[in-house]
Amino acid sequence: MPSRRLPVRTGSRHALEQCHCVQPIRPSWPACLDTACHVPRKRGIHSLMNFQGKSRVKPAPGPLFALALASIALIGPLAVHLFMPVIPAVKAAFAVSDAVAQLTFSIALFAMAFATLAYGSLADRYGRRPVLLSGLCLFLVGSVISAIADTAWALVLGRLVQAIGAGCGMTLVRTIARDAYGPDRLVKVLAYLTMFYTIGPMISPAIGGILVDTFGWRSVFGFALLLGSVIALAAYLAVYETRPRAETAQAGPGVLGGYVALFAHPRFTAFVLQSGFCSASFMTAASASATLMPEYLHRPPTEFGLYFLAFPLGYFGGNLIASRVGNRVSVETMVLAGSLVNLAAAAGQCGWLLSGSMMPLALFLPGFFMTMGQGIAMPYGQAGAMATMPQLAGTAAGVGVFMQFFLGAAFAQLYGVFADGTPGPMMVIVALAAALALITGVVPALLARRNRSP
């Protein structure tokens, strides 16, 4: 009986990675749905498994998969930005102090920061899909608790649960994108996902304000519950498990061991710190402008809301640039470029304010370019951090998001300690964060240059 090697179409959806079978050709063998391979199966079953029969081949990501990932990224703004107009209403409804009312907002930032660490490690150990769906369910439970809360502390509890659930969005969306699209397309995919994500911070405060004025503050959580349910259903139907089961069972060291292994790489440490310091410069500028506009410039809150659009628009523009550049420029170069833009914007803001020309544009026009630099660098920094140890991609993504939230909150709180009603403390702290972002942004480029040297 003749025997020869049969070709395999490499462009198929589930082409076999290594098919070197040499088998007799028999007409009775069933043909594979997508290849020319005729590998016999036990009991005559020709399943969609590789020729070794070890793991089921993942389907190619389609438009519904990409849309579901983009919608999951909106969970974060639903937990943070949608709630901003609710704070005064909560204070009046429960007759509590400013500190307690503010806690209902700030608790979400810290909860999401620490939750991202747990989600990354859990996703590496137990798989992406079950951890993602569990987080989305927590978000829904937290929304229900918040909507029916009869005391301020019950609301704090609801917000805590809601934010822990929302922490799954930013971490697992990046990890799933890396699994599904591969490292070669990751920068462009992350840039597009982040562009979609910026829509949330842009429109969420306006939607929350309309809901509070029209239906009361509890309607905000009803809206979050409704939209969160739609997102959870989309994730359940469209997002498949992207980490092979065989690799999930060998996810590497434990939670603490994963962190130690990642931070043992200076390249990873530099990437996550650079993203964190860029976020710190933005968080400080944003929180300071919210105080300086009404108290120093005597401008109404509605005008502040319009000027605030400069921040997400700049970030959107930076991500658009990153998506267009893609892999044509190295990760290290783009991280360094974004860091330089961020520092130049901070320096320009200092010069403008020190000249004595104090106006809203002095706060928000440099802020536009500041967040543009962040938007340029962040997709590349995320991709570089997750590429350090691919088997710990989920943990790496979680650490990156944690650094953004934690350092952003820490520098914003540092501004609150030294705030004196003038732009001075803001200029110093923003410039400090931008300088640290540049210092850490230079490190990956130096390491890459050293590795290329003979």
Secondary structure, 3 states (H helix, E strand, C coil): CCEEECCCCCCCCCCCCCCCCEEECCCCCCCCCCCCCCCCCHHHCCCCECCCCCCECCCCCCHHHHHHHHHHCCHHHHHCHHHCCHHHHHHHHHCCCHHHHHHHHHHHHHHHHHHHHHHHHHHHHHCHHHHHHHHHHHHHHHHHHHHCCCCHHHHHHHHHHHHHHHHHHHHHHHHHHHHHHHHHHHHHHHHHHHHHHCHHHHHHHHHHHHHHHHHCCHHHHHHHHHHHHHHHHHHHHHCCCCCCHHHHHCCCCCHHHHHHHHHCCHHHHHHHHHHHHHHHHHHHHHHHHHHHHHHCCCCCHHHHHHHHCHHHHHHHHHHHHHHHHHHHCCHHHHHHHHHHHHHHHHHHHHHHHHCCCCCHHHHHHHHHHHHHHHHHHHHHHHHHHHHHCHHHHHHHHHHHHHHHHHHHHHHHHHHHHHCCCCCHHHHHHHHHHHHHHHHHHHHHHHHHHHHHCC
